[in-house]
Amino acid sequence: MSERTRSPDVLDATGAAAPPRRNGELVFAAPWESRLFGLTMSLHEAGRFEWEEFRQLLMAEIGAWEEQHGVEAEYSYWERWRGALEKLLASRGLCSASELEARISAFAGRPSGHDH
């Protein structure tokens, strides 16, 4: 079975790359986190990248953060996920860093309470 046809199963259940869960369900603290997850999974399911490629970038992001901040510092798994996805999009030519920054600025400029 190809990785693309089993996307929900590709997520690590344990270890550094495993997303936060509560009672077996993924945990998102803010709407952007679930949207980021959905976007990533959609791109993977569409065949834009192999899961292991993203997973390796995610683990590198987590490792780099831990090396810089230590394991006791406040940590955001989904920020590391975002960094990995940004690197993947740029390396694949799907979205440049400047395009990402423009989108982030546009979304950040929306009125308070606008969550889509």
N, C-alpha and C positions, 0 to 999 in steps of 0.2 A: 504494500500500500504506500503510495507516495505521501510525502509530508503535507502536501497541499490538501489532500482529501481528509486529513485527520487533524485539522487545526486545533480544536479544543484539547486534544490529547497531547499536543506538543509542549504544553506548558509544564515546566518542572514542578513537581509536587514538593520537593525539599531542596535545600541548598540555596546558595546565593542568588541564583536566577529565578527562584520560585516567587511568584507574586504573592502579596499578602492575602491571607484567607481568614475567614471566620466561619466556623462550622462547615468547612468545605467549600464555601462560596467566596469568590473574589471580593475584595474589599476596596472600595474607592471612596476617598474622603471628599472629593469634589467632582463636579460634572466633567471637567476637562480630563480627569484621569480615565474615566470610563470611555470618553470619546477617543482619547489617544489609544486606548486598548482596542476599541472597535476599528479605528482606522488602520492600526497595525495588522490586525487579523484580516481585515478586508484586503489589504495589499498583499498579504501572504497568500490568502485563498485565491487571489486573482493571478498568482504566479509571478509576482513582481520580485520576489526573493525567496530563497530557501530558508527555512526556519533556523537551521543551525548557524547560518551566517548572522542572523539577528541575535541569536542566543549568545554567540561568541562576543559580539559587540556589547551586549548587555552585561555580560560577566566582566568584560574589560572596564566598562563604565563604573560598575560597582567596585571593582578592585582598585581603580584609580581614586575613587572617592574615599574609600576606606584608608588607603595609603596616605592621602592628604589630610583627612580629618580624624581618623581613628574610629574605632567601633563604638565609642561612647557618645559621639556627637549626634545631634538630631539628624535623622536620616529620612529621605523621601525616596522610596523605591520607584515611584512613578516619574520622578525627575531623572533618575538614572535611565529609565525606560525611554523617556523623551530624548535624552542625549544619544542613546544608542540608535533610535529611529532617525534622528537628524543626521547622524553620520552615515547611516545606511542610505537614506534618500540622496544625500550629496554624492556618495561614492557611486551610486547607480545612475546619477544624472537625472533623478526623478524630481528633485527640487534643490536649488542651490541655497547656500547659507543666507544670501541676501534676500532671496524670495521668502525663506522661512522668517527672517527678521521682519520683513514687511508685513507678513501675515500676522505675526505675533503682535506687532505694534497696532495693526488695525483692530485686532480682537481686544487688546488691552485698552484701546481708546473708546470702547463701547460704554454706554451708560451703566452705572452700578445696577445690579440685578438682572442684566441682560445675559442670560446663560446659554444661548445657542448661537 
